[in-house]
Amino acid sequence: MLTNKVVTADEAIARIREGDVIATTGFVQSCIPEALHAALEKRFVETNAPRDLTLIMCAGAGDSKGLGTGRLHHDGLLKRVIAANFGRMPKVAAAAQDNKIQGYNLPQGVISKLYRSCASGSPGLFTKVGLHTYVDPRLGGGKVNSMTKEDLVKLVEVEGKEWLFYKATPIDVALIRATSADPLGNLSMEKEALTLDVLAQAMAAHNNGGLVIAQVERLVADGSIKPKDVKVPGILVDCVVVADPPEMHRMNYGVMYDPALAGEVRVTVDSLPKMKLDERKIIARRAAFELPPNGVINLGVGAPDGVANVANEEKVTPYLVMTTEAGAVGGVLAGGSSFGSSANAHSILDQNQMFDFYHGGGLDLTCLGMAECDSLGNVNTSKFGGKLNGCGGFIDISQNARAVVFAGTFTAGGLKIAIEDGKLRIVQEGRARKFVKQVEQVTFSGQYAAQKSQPVLYVTERCVFQLTEHGLELIEVAPGIDIDRDILAHMAFKPHIHKPIPMNPALFRDEPMDLLSDLLNLKLGERASYDPATNMLSIDLSGWSVRKKSDITDLQKVIAGKCEAAGRRVNVVVNQDGCRIAEDLYEDYANMVAYLMKNHYASMARYATSDITRQKLQDALRRRGLKTQIYERAEDAKASLEQQAAE
């Protein structure tokens, strides 16, 4: 016998009991079941029930002004919150900070995948995500206040390695959202921008004997949804609520409906507006030089999202695949209220599937913001300045991307700059320091990243730092910037300084930078020149960056080609002054040198001013049996070649 599952929002919410654990969907301002949140708030205000609920959610789901989960701030409604982001429900965040409710701030991807753990009856999730951050039990276990006592995160050892175990919290009610529902409760999402975790949430609640309430835009006839288009089968759905009025089912708070974001149509995408040349563009331009061609990239909000504009201006977008943690793959990533979605996307994954990809190391590069940074390279974006913002997907993404660029202004609050004749001048310094003695909360562990040899840069408008095993090293300085006056005077610590090089002057000119040539190494051949009279191959790698394995492949091809054209083994001198080799690529670079020594070189000498570069490269070469010294000066390197020839 068919059961009519269509009810009003008030009737559905009336079935929620005191003390229930509620999971809700939504990402920032998109895909939020607003009618259900509004009905829950209305019931509580009118009846003072249900009380003492636990709210579980991934990314923030609201407008930061009272909509979405921000509606659930009323005293007594919530007892506990488990969330990745508190910033979009500031009154709930304030209640947690004031010790009025229990609170946990856990990584977004972990929460997303815990829905699957609940659905399958698993006690929880084993992962390395969160190690050595504030989520690690040794640093607080993700608890946001003193009244939060239960441990949801445990440190465990498996086969000699450290892991975190996140305890799954059984779900009683799932508030989800779709576009269409048929009489059996089958749900499709054809007009939604993202699919998020609705299936996993529904399965988790259903398998726990709980309640699944689905907000939809419309009802359709039985059999009108094709089987493969059913995102959530009706066997999991208890109540169907048609949003009324339709504004309660907006695609996001700023867009009623955009068929391009839903993937229903493909649109001609106009060029993104050209950014004005200010501090934000300088930062985005410098970060763009780290983009890996044919790589998979994630961009955070704030300064990092300007990288997409720069990539478009420089015509490198076709060589990249941008993704969002919300599940969008490819296309043109949306911003503003549509953040997380994409026009002309290649595909849309469930959020938990995207985090499977991220956690497994699928990202080639992520560019993220930073609120605070200390001498060890630790970054804080989750709790600062008295505000509980939350980590969102920051920990999931930053710990597992192959390379990381943290991007942001050097100081915050009132910073003003001027660009004059290709030089940067600080007109007014920001009120707040970002480079502090110790971050308030560790959202990214510099020491842990260094242990893993993860390449990490910290890009600002006036300088660039690199993470080393000894902490931050100043490697680039903008033209016009005085290190003592404009950098060290506004830091609470002194970074390692080993003859930093100037930032690329093209960053400070309001004209195209020819970024594509750099990323594809189209002019790499110009860095090698051969003199037949002396049989000398000079390779100038000054200021060049080995960012990815393909850079090494390209360099080997150029050098081998020059040697083969010479028709004999050659003597080689390499200028590596200011050449940056990514932390995880020293061994690959040494393998290339070993190959060239075996097949093409008669003798070799190289020089670099950076102590750290010399030591690391020298160690890597010696592990290949290459007993070579890397000199500090060109004169010493050339003298060494002459001595080798004499012997």
VOGU-3710 file (C-alpha; in Angstrom, 3 decimals, decimal comma):
1> mltnkvvtad> 0,000/0,000/0,000  1,371/3,394/-0,969  1,850/5,875/1,845  1,493/9,552/1,146  4,837/10,992/2,182  3,985/14,567/1,211  3,430/16,702/4,302  3,872/20,327/5,282  7,122/21,557/6,742  5,435/22,031/10,123
11> eaiariregd> 4,054/18,472/10,091  7,452/17,012/9,246  9,333/19,031/11,865  6,741/18,067/14,494  8,178/14,531/14,366  11,565/15,650/15,704  12,006/14,652/19,353  13,849/16,217/22,247  17,535/15,282/22,252  17,596/14,095/18,631
21> viattgfvqs> 20,787/14,207/16,584  20,108/16,157/13,384  22,263/16,251/10,249  21,530/18,923/7,665  22,812/19,576/4,178  24,088/22,731/2,476  27,371/24,269/1,397  28,060/27,914/2,275  25,002/29,565/0,636  23,957/26,767/-1,723
31> cipealhaal> 21,623/23,757/-1,500  20,187/24,694/1,904  16,785/23,238/2,953  15,671/26,660/4,157  12,013/25,755/4,611  12,943/22,989/7,053  15,298/25,196/9,056  12,614/27,896/9,201  9,974/25,410/10,371  12,270/24,085/13,100
41> ekrfvetnap> 12,956/27,616/14,329  9,233/28,456/14,230  8,264/25,383/16,228  10,830/26,107/18,923  9,938/29,790/19,232  6,230/28,933/19,520  6,416/25,804/21,694  9,875/25,796/23,305  10,386/22,347/21,748  12,233/20,292/20,686
51> rdltlimcag> 15,102/21,007/23,069  18,681/19,838/23,489  19,284/18,832/19,893  22,668/17,883/18,469  23,432/19,519/15,112  25,893/17,849/12,741  26,932/19,641/9,574  29,885/19,932/7,209  30,516/23,308/5,633  28,746/26,397/6,842
61> agdskglgtg> 25,148/26,540/5,646  23,863/30,069/5,972  24,321/33,723/5,153  26,039/34,701/8,448  23,019/36,913/9,192  20,503/34,450/10,592  19,441/32,248/7,682  20,245/28,568/7,251  21,586/26,949/10,406  21,892/30,460/11,810
71> rlhhdgllkr> 18,174/30,115/12,626  18,998/27,530/15,304  20,672/29,874/17,773  17,798/30,116/20,283  18,711/29,201/23,867  17,768/25,617/24,647  17,270/24,471/21,067  20,776/23,087/20,681  22,788/21,161/23,242  25,727/20,234/21,045
81> viaanfgrmp> 27,140/21,155/17,636  29,580/19,093/15,542  30,579/21,197/12,567  33,442/22,100/10,280  32,418/25,729/10,019  30,865/28,039/12,604  31,344/31,301/10,725  27,977/31,182/8,949  26,044/30,820/12,199  27,721/33,470/14,398
91> kvaaaaqdnk> 25,164/33,343/17,211  25,604/29,583/17,496  29,366/30,106/17,472  29,002/32,689/20,243  26,979/30,230/22,323  29,753/27,685/21,948  32,428/30,206/22,872  30,374/31,279/25,911  30,160/27,666/27,143  26,390/27,554/26,646
101> iqgynlpqgv> 26,485/24,544/24,323  28,979/21,767/23,641  30,956/22,196/20,453  33,318/20,301/18,206  35,099/21,775/15,211  36,168/18,859/13,012  37,457/18,768/9,424  34,752/19,035/6,790  35,885/15,975/4,838  36,006/13,877/7,979
111> isklyrscas> 32,427/14,779/8,895  31,351/14,154/5,306  32,872/10,676/5,330  31,514/9,937/8,822  28,015/10,005/7,311  29,053/6,913/5,372  30,432/5,352/8,529  27,058/5,878/10,200  25,224/4,486/7,185  27,318/1,304/7,136
121> gspglftkvg> 27,173/0,742/10,879  30,878/1,431/11,325  31,953/2,858/14,699  33,927/5,603/13,010  36,697/6,618/10,644  40,453/6,023/10,612  42,425/8,785/8,877  45,598/10,843/9,163  43,622/14,038/8,554  44,032/16,308/11,552
131> lhtyvdprlg> 47,279/14,906/12,925  49,334/17,624/14,638  46,533/20,198/14,339  44,106/21,350/17,021  41,941/18,329/16,129  44,664/15,974/17,366  43,805/14,877/20,966  47,257/16,078/21,996  46,214/19,604/20,971  42,586/19,642/22,081
141> ggkvnsmtke> 40,729/17,029/20,055  38,601/19,577/18,219  36,714/20,678/21,334  35,818/24,364/21,253  35,156/24,989/24,955  35,653/23,632/28,477  32,156/22,161/28,871  32,752/19,793/25,947  34,053/16,651/27,634  33,455/13,592/25,432
151> dlvklveveg> 36,372/12,551/23,248  35,274/12,170/19,628  38,858/11,875/18,369  41,432/9,332/19,522  45,085/8,911/18,644  45,839/5,309/17,675  48,788/3,396/16,294  48,381/0,966/13,416  51,425/-1,000/12,234  53,754/1,512/13,806
161> kewlfykatp> 52,114/4,617/12,332  49,951/7,275/13,959  46,332/7,606/12,923  43,313/9,463/14,225  40,073/7,629/14,912  36,954/9,782/14,677  33,948/8,382/16,514  30,726/8,263/14,493  27,670/9,883/16,079  24,426/8,020/15,189
171> idvalirats> 21,984/10,289/13,359  18,280/10,482/14,239  17,088/13,018/11,673  18,427/13,990/8,238  17,266/17,274/6,704  18,083/16,983/3,011  17,152/18,699/-0,212  16,422/17,692/-3,811  14,606/19,065/-6,832  11,863/16,525/-7,558
181> adplgnlsme> 10,056/13,794/-5,653  7,661/11,148/-6,974  4,862/9,504/-4,949  7,278/6,859/-3,610  9,647/9,514/-2,312  12,321/8,911/-4,944  14,394/12,089/-5,238  16,233/13,643/-8,178  18,528/16,675/-8,173  18,385/17,985/-11,722
191> kealtldvla> 18,138/21,651/-10,717  20,591/21,549/-7,825  24,095/22,978/-8,127  25,629/20,237/-5,956  24,691/16,806/-4,650  26,732/17,056/-1,428  26,028/14,233/1,072  22,265/13,812/0,784  22,410/10,080/-0,001  24,858/9,275/2,791
201> qamaahnngg> 22,913/11,397/5,280  19,606/9,780/4,361  21,095/6,297/4,614  22,706/7,116/7,956  19,452/8,296/9,513  17,333/5,530/7,984  19,673/2,738/9,055  19,671/4,137/12,585  15,887/3,869/12,700  15,602/7,606/12,290
211> lviaqverlv> 13,718/10,143/10,194  14,567/11,481/6,725  12,869/14,737/5,698  13,407/15,909/2,128  12,668/19,428/0,933  11,914/19,576/-2,791  10,852/22,116/-5,360  8,152/20,004/-7,015  6,254/16,736/-7,140  6,321/14,602/-10,284
221> adgsikpkdv> 4,342/11,598/-11,472  5,235/8,027/-10,573  7,818/6,638/-12,983  8,827/10,016/-14,395  12,281/9,942/-12,764  14,645/7,599/-14,581  16,291/5,033/-12,274  19,798/6,392/-12,819  18,547/9,909/-12,087  17,255/8,929/-8,655
231> kvpgilvdcv> 19,789/10,311/-6,186  17,996/9,144/-3,052  15,648/6,148/-3,336  12,237/6,436/-1,766  12,931/3,567/0,635  15,087/6,018/2,616  12,644/8,942/2,661  9,956/9,416/5,309  8,649/12,912/4,589  8,565/15,058/1,461
241> vvadppemhr> 8,085/18,796/1,912  7,399/21,024/-1,078  9,053/24,374/-0,408  6,494/27,149/-0,003  7,017/29,885/-1,005  9,455/29,016/-3,840  12,010/31,482/-2,426  12,622/28,915/0,309  14,175/26,721/-2,387  16,569/29,161/-4,004
251> mnygvmydpa> 19,649/27,644/-5,615  21,565/29,868/-3,219  20,898/33,075/-1,352  21,977/35,211/-4,285  20,584/33,178/-7,211  17,073/31,824/-7,605  18,156/29,464/-10,382  21,022/29,271/-12,862  20,795/26,374/-15,344  24,540/26,589/-16,033
261> lagevrvtvd> 25,340/25,880/-12,378  22,870/22,995/-12,440  24,562/21,507/-15,496  21,325/21,650/-17,480  22,861/23,877/-20,147  26,330/24,823/-21,245  26,911/28,505/-21,674  29,397/30,695/-23,448  31,538/31,976/-20,643  32,637/35,570/-20,977
271> slpkmklder> 36,130/36,414/-19,830  36,399/37,069/-16,146  36,793/40,785/-15,418  40,392/41,919/-15,406  41,658/42,538/-11,908  43,142/45,893/-11,075  46,811/45,820/-10,159  46,679/45,960/-6,372  47,977/43,841/-3,507  45,399/41,133/-4,142
281> kiiarraafe> 46,417/40,783/-7,774  50,129/40,748/-6,953  49,508/37,858/-4,562  47,325/35,989/-7,064  49,888/36,519/-9,839  52,742/35,155/-7,752  50,661/32,156/-6,663  49,730/31,491/-10,299  53,377/30,771/-11,104  53,002/27,620/-8,990
291> lppngvinlg> 50,102/26,242/-11,064  50,875/22,774/-12,463  49,839/22,344/-16,124  47,395/19,452/-16,535  47,109/19,405/-12,761  44,120/19,278/-10,441  43,756/22,398/-8,313  41,700/23,637/-5,378  41,369/27,338/-4,580  40,251/28,742/-1,256
301> vgapdgvanv> 38,261/31,911/-0,646  39,753/35,377/-0,301  43,107/36,164/-1,893  43,441/32,674/-3,443  40,312/32,964/-5,607  42,073/35,702/-7,590  44,309/32,979/-9,041  41,423/31,914/-11,281  41,158/35,464/-12,655  44,901/35,625/-13,313
311> aneekvtpyl> 44,843/32,219/-14,995  42,079/33,468/-17,271  43,924/36,697/-18,084  47,081/34,760/-18,923  45,131/32,179/-20,970  46,330/29,175/-18,966  42,877/28,025/-17,802  42,572/25,342/-20,558  45,674/23,659/-19,114  44,194/23,312/-15,603
321> vmtteagavg> 41,347/21,469/-13,889  39,856/23,430/-11,021  37,839/21,631/-8,352  35,881/22,480/-5,222  35,619/20,404/-2,078  31,850/20,574/-2,516  32,173/18,226/-5,506  32,540/20,320/-8,657  35,163/19,141/-11,160  36,254/21,442/-13,984
331> gvlaggssfg> 34,395/24,258/-15,666  34,435/27,835/-14,430  34,282/27,932/-10,655  31,637/30,262/-9,281  32,207/32,830/-6,572  30,127/34,908/-4,218  26,869/33,294/-3,124  27,471/30,490/-5,660  30,869/29,517/-4,214  31,422/25,767/-4,417
341> ssanahsild> 29,559/25,291/-7,686  30,775/25,532/-11,269  29,379/26,539/-14,655  30,059/24,016/-17,422  31,426/21,538/-14,884  32,911/18,305/-16,200  31,170/16,404/-13,415  29,669/16,748/-9,955  30,782/14,284/-7,299  29,190/13,712/-3,928
351> qnqmfdfyhg> 31,088/15,700/-1,327  32,307/12,572/0,485  33,637/11,181/-2,800  35,523/14,398/-3,492  37,122/14,154/-0,078  38,091/10,549/-0,832  39,960/11,987/-3,809  41,505/14,789/-1,757  42,451/12,579/1,196  44,101/10,105/-1,134
361> ggldltclgm> 46,436/12,728/-2,590  44,554/13,565/-5,793  45,196/17,313/-5,584  48,322/18,596/-7,305  48,065/22,050/-5,747  45,910/23,992/-3,369  46,021/27,723/-2,768  44,533/28,721/0,582  44,281/31,787/2,766  46,052/32,427/6,056
371> aecdslgnvn> 45,030/34,468/9,082  48,119/33,788/11,208  51,497/32,173/10,595  54,429/31,518/12,940  58,137/30,733/12,613  57,542/26,985/12,299  55,222/27,511/9,335  52,076/26,748/11,328  48,979/28,430/9,913  45,772/29,379/11,686
381> tskfggklng> 42,508/30,017/9,874  40,036/28,495/12,338  40,090/30,616/15,499  41,632/34,065/15,765  40,868/37,556/16,939  38,270/36,226/19,361  36,257/34,649/16,556  35,447/30,964/16,110  35,336/30,548/12,351  36,110/26,849/12,009
391> cggfidisqn> 38,416/24,936/9,731  35,964/23,969/6,989  37,841/21,770/4,517  41,147/23,527/5,181  42,765/20,653/7,106  41,550/17,963/4,692  42,879/19,915/1,717  46,129/21,392/3,046  47,416/18,181/4,623  46,902/16,049/1,541
401> aravvfagtf> 47,580/18,255/-1,488  50,900/17,500/-3,159  51,862/21,193/-2,882  50,412/24,119/-0,909  50,473/27,871/-1,420  49,204/30,015/1,430  48,257/33,411/0,075  47,381/36,634/1,824  48,487/40,163/2,598  51,489/40,561/4,880
411> tagglkiaie> 49,462/42,545/7,418  45,703/42,955/7,779  43,329/45,809/8,432  43,957/49,024/6,547  46,944/48,021/4,423  47,531/50,416/1,530  50,179/50,028/-1,157  51,402/51,875/-4,231  53,075/50,487/-7,333  55,439/53,025/-8,851
421> dgklrivqeg> 57,803/52,338/-11,759  57,595/48,603/-11,189  58,351/48,915/-7,481  56,163/48,323/-4,442  55,765/50,940/-1,738  53,886/50,475/1,525  51,751/53,592/1,931  49,977/52,476/5,101  50,732/49,370/7,112  47,931/47,075/8,235
431> rarkfvkqve> 46,898/47,234/11,879  47,178/43,506/12,571  50,249/41,312/12,246  49,800/37,975/10,520  53,285/36,638/11,188  53,110/36,034/14,930  55,262/34,393/17,566  52,780/31,545/18,005  49,474/30,962/16,232  46,389/30,880/18,428
441> qvtfsgqyaa> 45,336/27,557/16,928  47,198/25,149/14,649  45,042/24,538/11,576  48,101/23,544/9,505  51,229/22,070/11,032  54,428/23,310/9,411  56,583/20,734/11,177  54,368/17,868/10,038  54,451/19,154/6,455  58,239/19,473/6,599
451> qksqpvlyvt> 58,528/15,897/7,860  56,571/14,770/4,805  58,667/16,985/2,473  55,474/18,697/1,349  56,252/21,780/-0,775  54,763/24,827/0,964  55,013/28,519/0,039  53,670/31,569/1,850  52,946/34,313/-0,695  52,320/37,938/0,232
461> ercvfqlteh> 52,349/41,154/-1,763  55,847/42,074/-0,569  57,693/38,782/-0,094  57,568/35,006/-0,354  58,547/32,463/2,295  59,319/28,790/1,837  58,796/26,078/4,441  61,963/24,182/5,362  62,723/21,658/8,062  64,024/24,616/10,091
471> glelievapg> 60,903/26,742/9,665  60,235/29,697/7,378  62,887/30,918/4,956  62,554/34,263/3,184  63,235/33,464/-0,476  61,823/36,394/-2,481  61,427/40,115/-1,864  59,449/42,604/-3,957  61,353/45,395/-5,723  61,247/48,533/-3,615
481> ididrdilah> 60,825/46,644/-0,345  63,413/46,980/2,419  63,745/43,744/4,388  64,374/45,403/7,764  61,852/48,234/7,403  58,993/46,544/5,538  59,283/42,889/6,549  61,186/42,141/9,761  59,785/45,179/11,570  56,268/43,759/11,174
491> mafkphihkp> 56,973/40,164/12,195  57,108/38,702/15,693  59,995/36,443/14,683  62,947/36,494/12,344  62,786/33,976/9,477  65,821/32,279/7,994  67,377/34,569/5,387  69,878/33,254/2,836  70,256/35,833/0,067  66,619/36,047/-1,147
501> ipmnpalfrd> 66,062/36,872/-4,797  63,788/39,621/-6,185  60,178/38,704/-6,883  59,474/38,510/-10,613  59,297/42,128/-11,863  56,457/41,161/-14,200  54,207/40,876/-11,128  54,363/44,633/-10,698  53,678/45,693/-14,295  50,120/46,152/-15,493
511> epmdllsdll> 50,561/44,017/-18,593  50,502/40,289/-19,470  53,252/38,233/-17,790  53,548/35,461/-20,407  52,686/33,011/-17,639  51,940/30,211/-20,093  55,510/30,175/-21,391  56,781/29,852/-17,859  54,399/27,088/-16,807  55,041/25,065/-19,967
521> nlklgerasy> 58,800/25,780/-19,955  58,541/27,075/-23,519  61,679/29,201/-23,117  63,686/26,752/-21,044  66,054/26,124/-23,952  67,262/29,708/-23,675  68,801/28,863/-20,305  71,395/26,490/-21,802  74,235/27,584/-24,114  77,172/25,581/-25,508
531> dpatnmlsid> 80,631/26,894/-26,412  82,390/24,450/-28,812  85,772/26,130/-28,314  85,874/25,249/-24,626  83,424/22,324/-24,812  81,512/24,111/-22,053  77,761/23,857/-21,525  76,526/26,692/-19,333  73,123/26,169/-17,729  71,533/29,195/-16,075
541> lsgwsvrkks> 68,785/28,111/-13,674  68,860/31,301/-11,623  65,387/32,169/-10,398  63,880/29,079/-12,019  61,607/26,800/-10,007  61,358/23,033/-10,077  57,695/22,819/-9,073  56,648/19,480/-10,488  58,154/16,343/-12,034  57,429/17,541/-15,546
551> ditdlqkvia> 59,812/20,471/-14,955  62,604/17,949/-14,394  61,588/16,033/-17,507  61,620/19,244/-19,555  65,026/20,265/-18,212  66,552/16,858/-18,898  65,237/16,990/-22,464  66,795/20,439/-23,037  70,177/19,482/-21,578  70,351/16,105/-23,295
561> gkceaagrrv> 69,483/17,794/-26,593  72,327/20,297/-26,235  74,781/17,517/-25,365  73,697/15,336/-28,277  74,063/18,289/-30,637  77,629/18,770/-29,361  78,413/15,202/-30,372  80,666/14,496/-27,392  80,693/14,536/-23,616  80,687/18,088/-22,352
571> nvvvnqdgcr> 81,896/20,029/-19,338  78,977/21,591/-17,511  78,622/24,502/-15,108  75,195/25,084/-13,574  74,048/28,341/-11,996  71,420/27,422/-9,380  71,490/30,793/-7,671  67,917/31,407/-6,541  66,727/28,154/-8,120  64,004/26,652/-5,959
581> iaedlyedya> 63,500/22,895/-5,933  60,247/21,696/-4,363  60,837/19,771/-1,157  59,550/16,474/-2,531  61,506/16,663/-5,799  65,156/16,650/-4,700  65,448/12,904/-5,248  63,924/13,131/-8,732  66,222/16,024/-9,569  69,239/14,027/-8,368
591> nmvaylmknh> 68,138/11,094/-10,541  68,169/13,415/-13,566  71,690/14,608/-12,725  72,865/11,020/-12,316  71,434/10,137/-15,742  73,142/13,106/-17,394  76,451/12,334/-15,684  76,309/8,761/-16,903  75,341/9,571/-20,476  76,418/13,105/-21,390
601> yasmaryats> 78,726/14,907/-18,952  82,527/14,795/-18,874  82,692/16,945/-15,750  80,261/19,044/-13,774  80,220/21,875/-11,248  77,335/23,914/-9,904  76,843/26,850/-7,565  74,051/28,356/-5,447  74,045/31,064/-2,803  71,388/29,435/-0,605
611> ditrqklqda> 72,935/27,276/2,127  69,771/25,206/2,350  69,610/24,536/-1,392  73,298/23,612/-1,509  73,028/21,221/1,405  69,846/19,484/0,282  70,930/19,066/-3,323  74,407/17,982/-2,323  72,971/15,318/0,002  70,605/14,073/-2,706
621> lrrrglktqi> 73,436/13,847/-5,262  75,694/12,014/-2,862  72,967/9,438/-2,256  73,304/8,722/-5,974  77,050/8,182/-5,601  77,851/11,583/-7,092  80,600/13,054/-4,956  80,075/16,632/-6,007  80,422/19,855/-4,114  77,999/22,667/-4,750
631> yeraedakas> 79,830/25,945/-4,532  78,622/29,282/-3,294  80,358/31,318/-6,027  80,549/30,945/-9,800  84,322/31,468/-9,698  84,809/28,483/-7,430  82,598/26,269/-9,607  84,531/27,172/-12,764  87,857/26,664/-10,999  86,690/23,209/-10,014
641> leqqaae> 85,964/22,375/-13,662  89,439/23,508/-14,675  90,937/21,325/-11,977  88,868/18,323/-13,114  90,092/18,903/-16,693  93,708/19,099/-15,514  93,375/15,792/-13,714
//
